Amino acid sequence: MAPLLAKPNPDAWRAQTGPQLEAIKKAWVPELLFGGAAGGGKTAYLLGDFAQDVPTPGGSGWHGIIFRRTYPQLEEVIKQSLEVYPKWFDPEQRGLVKWLVGERTWKWHNGATLKMRYAENETDWMEYQGHQYGWIGYDELTTWPTPTTYLRMKARLRSANPLVKYKRIRATANPGGPGHQWVSSYFGIDRYPKGGVLLKPTDDSGMDRMFIASRVQDNRILLAADPGYIGRLKSLGSPELVRAWLEGDWTVVQGAYFPEFSAVKHVVRPFEIPHTWNRMRCMDWGSAAPFAVYWIAISDGQPVGEDARIYPKGAMIVYREWYGASGPNVGLKMTAEEVGEGIMERQSKYEEINDSVIDPAAWAQNGGPSIAERMARATDYKAVFRRGDNKRLPGWDMVRERLRGGPEGPMLYVFTNCTELIRTIPSLQHDPTKAEDVDTDGEDHGPDALRYGCMSRPWVRDPPKPVLPAGAGYKLDDLWDK
């Protein structure tokens, strides 16, 4: 981050290289959530993000406000601001920024101001009717159980100063807390847990938003000053809490059916699937309820991608998704013919699919052709599925075993573009009357399709053997296919 004035203090805070600096540079994004692990430098990020606009041409009209849920929580933010802001200047320049104790407000020499406030009740936002802020911040957003305060305060994000370039909302958060679900959904973390994806607005605000993930390992200043911090996090007791606060894993859900699922371990960025890998499809049919189709490749244990990563031999890589939903747990009511044609439209004509499985219920005949037959006929028998093994408990056990994997790593991975599977696997709960099974009232369509795939006995295609060039220097035994 650039110095605020010409004479910076060498001890001043600067954004650390990595996610913190990346978030600071995203001033052009209207709404941004920075967070994940405990100790990721989140509060300092908020203070720095606001202050970077103070010395700009619009600095005289740069006014902001930071919220915490309660006053005791706010005191910690105030304490950190008292450590950060004065150090940005040489001692003789400190008069250029003042802390007004009674007003709980920072005021700069050019008129820029930053208020420190708390909003404990759902109606506290009403105290700010008529206010104007170019910058609004929330520290630990998941402590608010509902988005009411956050959404209502968006109407206060405005400035009459034409030189204020980037009006924005900034927030930080750890996984967990009463607001975990709405924050995860609003910023798309349930679909893009690794962050960095610009989401288009789902309301009339016209404001794009983004999540940038942080880890405690990114806060090198903290770890240098307190090397025992990670060890204390590991001693929290609850494995779910350790994953949430140490790894910044938002997929952790208390009481989840698959606590093994981890965005850190199982979600990977797309890479080019080798044409030599075996590929398959698996599907769960739905009309009033969503349908789910997944394309899966089976690793042969050879290095792939730019980083030459090796996935265990036999590991399943879910690389494409088609989730037919118009809303939460609501289907598209498409015909079997339309779904079959849509499946083939999403595949390359050069893509070789070696197996396809679907819920056997799609083969049921009730006075006419089955769903599976109609999909096949509509596509000249290209979208053909065989009956999958839909035994529930053995199927879920197979999914769990693949998630756990072995010494070489998990045996199941999901591309980041398969957003609905990433969202629904960690949200599955135990059936209240049959604890060994999944609660079928939940949104289980994607995991059901995955279960059929895991039960299909996917086979591994051996990697191609290198072709030795014919010529001098080779014996017949060298060229013989052993």
C-alpha positions as CSV (number, residue, x, y, z in Angstrom):
1,M,0.0,0.0,0.0
2,A,1.4,3.4,-0.9
3,P,2.4,5.8,2.0
4,L,-0.4,8.2,3.0
5,L,2.0,11.2,3.1
6,A,5.4,12.1,1.9
7,K,7.2,11.3,5.2
8,P,6.1,7.7,6.2
9,N,7.2,6.2,9.4
10,P,9.3,3.1,8.7
11,D,7.4,1.2,11.4
12,A,4.1,2.0,9.7
13,W,1.7,-0.9,8.8
14,R,1.7,-2.1,5.3
15,A,-0.4,-4.7,3.6
16,Q,1.3,-8.0,3.5
17,T,2.0,-9.7,0.2
18,G,-0.6,-12.2,-0.5
19,P,-4.4,-12.1,0.0
20,Q,-4.3,-9.0,2.2
21,L,-2.5,-7.0,-0.5
22,E,-4.7,-8.5,-3.2
23,A,-7.8,-7.4,-1.3
24,I,-6.4,-3.9,-0.8
25,K,-5.9,-3.5,-4.5
26,K,-9.5,-4.5,-5.3
27,A,-10.9,-1.0,-4.4
28,W,-12.9,-1.1,-7.7
29,V,-15.0,-4.0,-6.4
30,P,-18.1,-2.5,-4.7
31,E,-18.6,-5.2,-2.1
32,L,-15.7,-7.4,-0.8
33,L,-15.4,-9.9,2.0
34,F,-11.9,-10.7,3.3
35,G,-11.7,-13.6,5.6
36,G,-11.3,-17.2,6.6
37,A,-8.9,-18.3,9.2
38,A,-8.5,-16.6,12.6
39,G,-5.4,-14.4,12.7
40,G,-5.5,-13.6,9.0
41,G,-5.0,-9.9,9.5
42,K,-8.6,-9.0,8.8
43,T,-9.1,-5.9,11.1
44,A,-5.8,-4.3,9.9
45,Y,-7.0,-4.9,6.3
46,L,-10.2,-2.8,7.0
47,L,-8.2,0.0,8.5
48,G,-5.8,0.0,5.6
49,D,-8.5,-0.2,3.0
50,F,-10.2,2.9,4.2
51,A,-7.1,4.9,4.8
52,Q,-5.6,4.3,1.4
53,D,-8.1,6.8,-0.1
54,V,-7.4,9.6,2.4
55,P,-4.6,11.2,0.4
56,T,-6.4,11.0,-2.9
57,P,-8.0,14.0,-4.7
58,G,-11.3,13.0,-3.1
59,G,-9.9,12.7,0.4
60,S,-11.7,15.8,1.7
61,G,-15.0,14.1,1.0
62,W,-13.9,10.6,2.1
63,H,-16.1,9.6,5.0
64,G,-16.4,6.1,6.4
65,I,-17.8,4.0,9.2
66,I,-16.8,0.7,10.8
67,F,-19.2,-1.6,12.6
68,R,-18.8,-4.3,15.2
69,R,-21.8,-6.2,16.6
70,T,-21.2,-5.1,20.3
71,Y,-19.3,-2.4,22.0
72,P,-16.8,-4.7,23.8
73,Q,-16.0,-6.1,20.3
74,L,-15.6,-2.5,19.0
75,E,-13.1,-1.7,21.7
76,E,-10.7,-4.2,20.1
77,V,-11.0,-2.4,16.7
78,I,-10.4,1.0,18.3
79,K,-7.3,-0.4,20.1
80,Q,-5.8,-1.7,16.8
81,S,-6.6,1.6,15.0
82,L,-4.7,3.5,17.8
83,E,-1.7,1.3,17.0
84,V,-2.0,1.6,13.2
85,Y,-3.0,5.1,12.2
86,P,-0.6,7.4,14.1
87,K,2.5,5.3,13.0
88,W,1.8,6.2,9.4
89,F,3.5,9.6,10.0
90,D,6.7,11.0,11.5
91,P,6.2,12.1,15.1
92,E,6.0,15.8,14.2
93,Q,3.2,15.0,11.7
94,R,0.9,13.1,14.0
95,G,-1.3,16.1,14.4
96,L,-2.4,15.4,10.9
97,V,-4.6,12.6,12.1
98,K,-6.5,12.8,15.4
99,W,-8.6,10.4,17.5
100,L,-11.7,12.2,18.8
101,V,-12.4,10.1,21.9
102,G,-15.8,11.4,22.7
103,E,-17.0,11.0,19.1
104,R,-15.3,7.7,18.6
105,T,-14.1,9.1,15.2
106,W,-10.8,9.4,13.4
107,K,-10.3,12.8,11.7
108,W,-7.6,13.6,9.2
109,H,-6.1,17.0,8.4
110,N,-8.0,17.2,5.0
111,G,-11.4,16.5,6.5
112,A,-11.6,12.8,6.0
113,T,-13.3,10.9,8.8
114,L,-13.8,7.3,10.0
115,K,-16.4,6.6,12.6
116,M,-16.2,3.5,14.9
117,R,-19.7,2.2,15.8
118,Y,-21.5,-0.9,16.9
119,A,-24.9,-2.3,15.8
120,E,-26.2,-4.9,18.2
121,N,-30.0,-4.7,17.4
122,E,-31.7,-5.3,14.0
123,T,-33.1,-1.7,14.1
124,D,-29.8,0.1,14.9
125,W,-29.4,0.9,11.2
126,M,-32.2,3.4,11.5
127,E,-29.9,5.7,13.5
128,Y,-28.1,6.4,10.3
129,Q,-30.9,7.6,8.1
130,G,-29.8,10.6,6.1
131,H,-26.1,9.8,6.5
132,Q,-23.7,9.5,3.6
133,Y,-20.6,7.4,3.6
134,G,-18.2,6.6,0.7
135,W,-16.9,3.6,2.7
136,I,-18.8,1.2,5.1
137,G,-16.9,-1.6,6.9
138,Y,-18.0,-4.6,9.0
139,D,-15.5,-6.5,11.2
140,E,-16.5,-10.1,11.8
141,L,-19.7,-10.1,9.7
142,T,-20.8,-13.6,10.7
143,T,-21.5,-12.3,14.2
144,W,-24.7,-10.7,12.8
145,P,-27.3,-13.5,12.6
146,T,-29.2,-11.8,9.7
147,P,-28.2,-9.6,6.8
148,T,-30.7,-6.8,7.9
149,T,-28.1,-4.3,9.1
150,Y,-25.8,-5.0,6.1
151,L,-28.5,-4.6,3.5
152,R,-30.2,-1.6,5.0
153,M,-26.9,0.3,5.3
154,K,-26.2,-0.1,1.6
155,A,-28.7,2.8,1.1
156,R,-26.2,5.0,3.0
157,L,-23.4,4.3,0.6
158,R,-23.3,7.6,-1.3
159,S,-21.2,10.7,-1.7
160,A,-21.9,14.1,-3.2
161,N,-18.2,14.6,-3.9
162,P,-17.5,13.8,-7.6
163,L,-13.8,13.1,-6.7
164,V,-14.7,10.1,-4.6
165,K,-13.8,7.4,-7.1
166,Y,-14.6,4.1,-5.5
167,K,-17.5,4.0,-3.1
168,R,-17.5,0.5,-1.5
169,I,-18.4,-1.8,1.3
170,R,-15.8,-4.0,3.0
171,A,-16.2,-6.8,5.5
172,T,-14.2,-9.5,7.3
173,A,-15.3,-12.7,8.8
174,N,-14.3,-16.1,10.2
175,P,-16.4,-19.3,9.3
176,G,-18.9,-20.1,11.9
177,G,-21.1,-17.9,14.1
178,P,-24.8,-17.1,13.8
179,G,-24.4,-15.5,10.4
180,H,-22.3,-18.2,8.7
181,Q,-25.0,-19.4,6.3
182,W,-26.2,-16.0,5.0
183,V,-22.7,-14.6,4.6
184,S,-21.5,-17.8,2.9
185,S,-24.4,-17.6,0.5
186,Y,-24.3,-13.8,-0.2
187,F,-20.6,-13.8,-1.1
188,G,-20.8,-17.1,-3.0
189,I,-18.5,-18.9,-0.7
190,D,-20.8,-22.0,-0.7
191,R,-20.2,-22.2,-4.5
192,Y,-16.6,-20.7,-4.8
193,P,-14.9,-21.5,-1.5
194,K,-11.5,-20.6,-2.8
195,G,-12.7,-17.1,-3.6
196,G,-11.5,-14.6,-6.2
197,V,-14.6,-14.8,-8.3
198,L,-16.5,-11.6,-9.2
199,L,-20.2,-12.2,-8.6
200,K,-22.8,-10.1,-10.4
201,P,-25.6,-8.6,-8.3
202,T,-28.7,-10.6,-7.5
203,D,-30.6,-7.5,-6.4
204,D,-31.3,-4.0,-7.9
205,S,-28.2,-2.4,-6.3
206,G,-26.0,-3.1,-9.4
207,M,-23.1,-3.8,-7.0
208,D,-20.7,-6.6,-7.9
209,R,-19.2,-8.5,-5.0
210,M,-16.2,-10.8,-4.3
211,F,-14.7,-13.0,-1.5
212,I,-11.0,-13.2,-1.0
213,A,-9.8,-16.0,1.3
214,S,-7.2,-15.5,3.9
215,R,-5.2,-18.0,6.0
216,V,-3.3,-17.6,9.2
217,Q,-0.2,-18.7,7.4
218,D,-0.5,-15.5,5.3
219,N,-0.1,-13.3,8.4
220,R,3.7,-13.6,8.6
221,I,3.9,-10.7,11.1
222,L,1.6,-12.4,13.6
223,L,3.4,-15.8,13.3
224,A,6.8,-14.1,13.7
225,A,5.6,-12.3,16.9
226,D,3.6,-15.3,18.2
227,P,5.0,-18.6,16.9
228,G,2.7,-20.6,19.2
229,Y,-0.5,-19.2,17.8
230,I,-1.1,-22.1,15.3
231,G,-0.5,-24.6,18.1
232,R,-3.2,-22.9,20.3
233,L,-5.7,-23.0,17.4
234,K,-5.0,-26.8,17.0
235,S,-5.9,-27.3,20.6
236,L,-9.4,-25.9,20.3
237,G,-10.8,-29.5,20.7
238,S,-13.5,-29.6,18.0
239,P,-12.1,-30.9,14.7
240,E,-14.7,-28.8,12.9
241,L,-13.7,-25.6,14.7
242,V,-10.0,-26.3,14.1
243,R,-10.7,-26.6,10.3
244,A,-12.8,-23.5,10.3
245,W,-10.4,-21.2,12.2
246,L,-7.0,-22.7,11.2
247,E,-7.7,-23.5,7.5
248,G,-10.4,-20.9,7.0
249,D,-12.7,-23.7,5.7
250,W,-16.2,-22.4,5.2
251,T,-17.6,-25.8,4.3
252,V,-17.4,-26.9,7.9
253,V,-21.0,-27.4,9.2
254,Q,-21.7,-28.7,12.7
255,G,-23.7,-31.9,12.5
256,A,-22.8,-32.4,8.8
257,Y,-23.3,-35.9,7.3
258,F,-19.9,-35.6,5.6
259,P,-17.5,-33.7,7.9
260,E,-14.7,-35.2,5.8
261,F,-15.5,-32.9,3.0
262,S,-13.0,-29.9,2.9
263,A,-12.7,-27.2,0.3
264,V,-9.0,-27.1,1.0
265,K,-8.5,-30.8,0.3
266,H,-11.2,-31.7,-2.2
267,V,-11.9,-28.6,-4.3
268,V,-9.4,-28.0,-7.1
269,R,-9.0,-25.5,-9.9
270,P,-9.8,-26.9,-13.4
271,F,-7.0,-28.4,-15.4
272,E,-7.0,-30.0,-18.8
273,I,-8.2,-33.6,-18.5
274,P,-5.9,-36.0,-20.4
275,H,-7.7,-37.6,-23.3
276,T,-6.4,-41.0,-22.1
277,W,-8.3,-40.9,-18.8
278,N,-11.5,-42.9,-18.5
279,R,-14.6,-40.7,-18.3
280,M,-18.1,-41.3,-17.1
281,R,-21.4,-39.5,-16.4
282,C,-23.7,-39.9,-13.4
283,M,-27.2,-38.4,-13.0
284,D,-30.0,-38.0,-10.6
285,W,-33.3,-37.3,-12.4
286,G,-35.7,-34.5,-11.3
287,S,-38.5,-32.4,-12.8
288,A,-40.3,-30.6,-10.0
289,A,-37.2,-31.2,-7.9
290,P,-33.7,-30.4,-9.4
291,F,-31.9,-32.9,-11.6
292,A,-28.1,-33.2,-11.4
293,V,-25.6,-34.4,-14.0
294,Y,-21.9,-34.8,-13.4
295,W,-19.0,-35.7,-15.7
296,I,-16.2,-37.6,-13.9
297,A,-12.7,-38.5,-15.0
298,I,-10.6,-41.3,-13.4
299,S,-7.0,-40.5,-12.7
300,D,-4.3,-42.9,-14.0
301,G,-1.8,-41.6,-11.5
302,Q,0.3,-39.5,-14.0
303,P,1.2,-35.8,-13.5
304,V,-1.4,-33.3,-14.9
305,G,-1.9,-29.6,-15.0
306,E,0.6,-26.7,-15.0
307,D,1.9,-27.8,-11.6
308,A,2.3,-31.4,-12.7
309,R,0.2,-32.5,-9.7
310,I,-0.3,-36.3,-9.3
311,Y,-3.8,-37.4,-8.2
312,P,-3.9,-41.0,-6.8
313,K,-4.5,-43.7,-9.3
314,G,-8.2,-44.4,-9.4
315,A,-9.2,-41.0,-8.0
316,M,-12.4,-39.5,-9.3
317,I,-12.2,-35.9,-10.6
318,V,-15.7,-34.3,-11.0
319,Y,-15.0,-31.9,-13.8
320,R,-18.4,-30.7,-15.2
321,E,-21.8,-30.0,-13.7
322,W,-25.3,-29.4,-14.9
323,Y,-27.7,-28.7,-12.1
324,G,-31.3,-28.2,-13.2
325,A,-32.8,-25.8,-10.6
326,S,-34.7,-22.6,-10.7
327,G,-34.3,-21.9,-7.0
328,P,-33.4,-23.7,-3.7
329,N,-34.6,-27.3,-4.2
330,V,-36.9,-26.3,-7.1
331,G,-36.5,-28.0,-10.5
332,L,-36.8,-26.7,-14.0
333,K,-39.6,-29.0,-15.1
334,M,-37.8,-29.8,-18.3
335,T,-38.9,-32.8,-20.4
336,A,-36.7,-35.8,-20.7
337,E,-36.0,-35.0,-24.3
338,E,-34.9,-31.5,-23.4
339,V,-32.6,-32.8,-20.7
340,G,-31.1,-35.4,-23.0
341,E,-30.3,-32.8,-25.6
342,G,-28.9,-30.4,-23.0
343,I,-26.5,-33.1,-21.8
344,M,-25.1,-33.6,-25.3
345,E,-24.8,-29.9,-25.9
346,R,-22.5,-29.6,-22.9
347,Q,-20.2,-32.3,-24.2
348,S,-17.6,-32.0,-26.9
349,K,-18.3,-34.2,-29.8
350,Y,-14.8,-35.6,-29.4
351,E,-15.4,-36.4,-25.7
352,E,-15.4,-40.2,-25.1
353,I,-17.7,-41.2,-22.3
354,N,-17.1,-44.8,-21.3
355,D,-20.0,-45.2,-18.8
356,S,-23.2,-43.5,-17.7
357,V,-25.3,-44.3,-14.6
358,I,-28.6,-42.9,-13.4
359,D,-31.1,-43.6,-10.6
360,P,-33.0,-46.8,-11.6
361,A,-36.2,-44.9,-11.0
362,A,-35.5,-43.1,-14.3
363,W,-36.0,-46.5,-16.0
364,A,-39.5,-47.0,-14.5
365,Q,-42.2,-47.6,-17.0
366,N,-45.7,-46.2,-16.1
367,G,-47.6,-46.8,-19.3
368,G,-45.1,-45.5,-21.7
369,P,-41.3,-45.1,-22.4
370,S,-39.2,-44.4,-19.3
371,I,-37.3,-41.2,-18.7
372,A,-34.0,-42.9,-19.6
373,E,-35.5,-44.3,-22.9
374,R,-36.8,-40.9,-23.9
375,M,-33.4,-39.1,-23.3
376,A,-31.7,-41.8,-25.3
377,R,-34.2,-41.6,-28.3
378,A,-34.0,-37.8,-28.4
379,T,-30.2,-37.9,-28.8
380,D,-29.9,-40.8,-31.3
381,Y,-28.8,-43.0,-28.4
382,K,-25.9,-40.8,-27.3
383,A,-27.3,-39.7,-23.9
384,V,-27.6,-43.4,-22.8
385,F,-27.6,-44.3,-19.1
386,R,-27.6,-47.7,-17.5
387,R,-29.3,-48.4,-14.2
388,G,-27.2,-47.2,-11.3
389,D,-26.7,-49.0,-7.9
390,N,-28.9,-46.9,-5.6
391,K,-28.4,-48.7,-2.3
392,R,-28.2,-45.8,0.0
393,L,-26.0,-46.7,3.0
394,P,-23.3,-48.6,1.0
395,G,-23.3,-45.7,-1.5
396,W,-22.8,-43.1,1.2
397,D,-20.1,-45.2,2.8
398,M,-18.4,-45.3,-0.6
399,V,-18.5,-41.5,-0.9
400,R,-17.2,-41.1,2.6
401,E,-14.3,-43.6,1.9
402,R,-13.3,-41.7,-1.2
403,L,-13.4,-38.3,0.7
404,R,-11.1,-39.8,3.3
405,G,-8.7,-41.4,0.9
406,G,-5.4,-42.7,2.0
407,P,-1.7,-41.8,2.4
408,E,-1.6,-40.4,-1.1
409,G,-4.6,-38.1,-0.6
410,P,-8.3,-38.2,-1.2
411,M,-9.8,-40.4,-3.9
412,L,-12.4,-37.8,-4.9
413,Y,-11.9,-34.2,-6.1
414,V,-14.3,-31.5,-7.5
415,F,-13.5,-28.8,-10.0
416,T,-14.3,-25.2,-8.7
417,N,-16.9,-24.8,-11.5
418,C,-19.1,-27.6,-10.0
419,T,-20.6,-25.0,-7.6
420,E,-23.8,-26.8,-6.7
421,L,-22.0,-30.0,-5.6
422,I,-19.6,-27.9,-3.6
423,R,-22.5,-26.1,-2.0
424,T,-24.7,-29.2,-1.2
425,I,-22.2,-31.8,0.0
426,P,-21.3,-30.0,3.2
427,S,-24.9,-29.0,3.9
428,L,-26.2,-32.6,4.1
429,Q,-27.5,-33.5,7.5
430,H,-28.2,-36.9,9.2
431,D,-31.8,-38.2,9.0
432,P,-33.4,-37.5,12.4
433,T,-35.0,-41.0,12.5
434,K,-32.2,-43.0,10.8
435,A,-28.9,-41.5,11.7
436,E,-26.9,-43.7,9.3
437,D,-28.7,-42.1,6.3
438,V,-28.9,-38.6,4.8
439,D,-31.9,-36.4,5.6
440,T,-33.8,-36.7,2.3
441,D,-35.6,-33.4,3.1
442,G,-32.3,-31.7,2.3
443,E,-31.0,-30.7,-1.1
444,D,-29.4,-34.1,-1.9
445,H,-29.7,-34.3,-5.7
446,G,-26.0,-33.6,-6.5
447,P,-24.7,-35.9,-3.8
448,D,-27.2,-38.6,-5.0
449,A,-25.8,-38.4,-8.5
450,L,-22.3,-38.6,-7.1
451,R,-23.2,-41.7,-5.0
452,Y,-24.3,-43.5,-8.2
453,G,-21.0,-42.6,-9.8
454,C,-19.0,-43.9,-6.8
455,M,-21.0,-47.1,-6.8
456,S,-20.4,-47.7,-10.5
457,R,-17.1,-49.5,-10.0
458,P,-15.2,-46.9,-12.2
459,W,-12.2,-48.5,-13.8
460,V,-8.8,-47.0,-14.5
461,R,-7.4,-46.8,-18.0
462,D,-3.6,-47.5,-18.0
463,P,-1.5,-44.6,-19.2
464,P,-0.2,-45.0,-22.7
465,K,3.2,-46.6,-23.0
466,P,5.9,-44.5,-24.6
467,V,6.6,-45.3,-28.2
468,L,10.2,-46.1,-28.8
469,P,11.5,-44.9,-32.2
470,A,12.7,-47.6,-34.5
471,G,16.3,-47.5,-35.6
472,A,19.8,-48.3,-34.7
473,G,20.8,-48.8,-31.1
474,Y,17.6,-50.7,-30.1
475,K,17.3,-54.4,-29.6
476,L,14.1,-56.3,-30.4
477,D,13.5,-56.8,-26.7
478,D,13.4,-53.0,-26.2
479,L,10.7,-52.6,-28.8
480,W,8.6,-55.6,-27.6
481,D,5.4,-54.6,-25.8
482,K,6.0,-55.9,-22.3
